[in-house]
């Protein structure tokens, strides 16, 4: 890939990471404000379920941040855009759609 393309992808990945971190902090604050110590058992169960959902979202966000950090590392190493399985170039359309990908569509499909 050209340096200009890589620079743009790196910029997009960094923005994605920043957006996730902002959203993560907002969700975390909402979760802390959401705790309702009063109410019957049903209310408390619903509150507990909502907190579980917030924690799941946080795990998902952490996984995405890890993927983004890994893609940024690959850019710095000069191996970005190469499938980790077959070692072929990943299609630009796939990279543009999901810049943190590490596998080509064929290898990803066979993994799933």
Helices and strands as residue ranges (DSSP letters): H 3-34, H 41-77, H 92-97, H 105-111
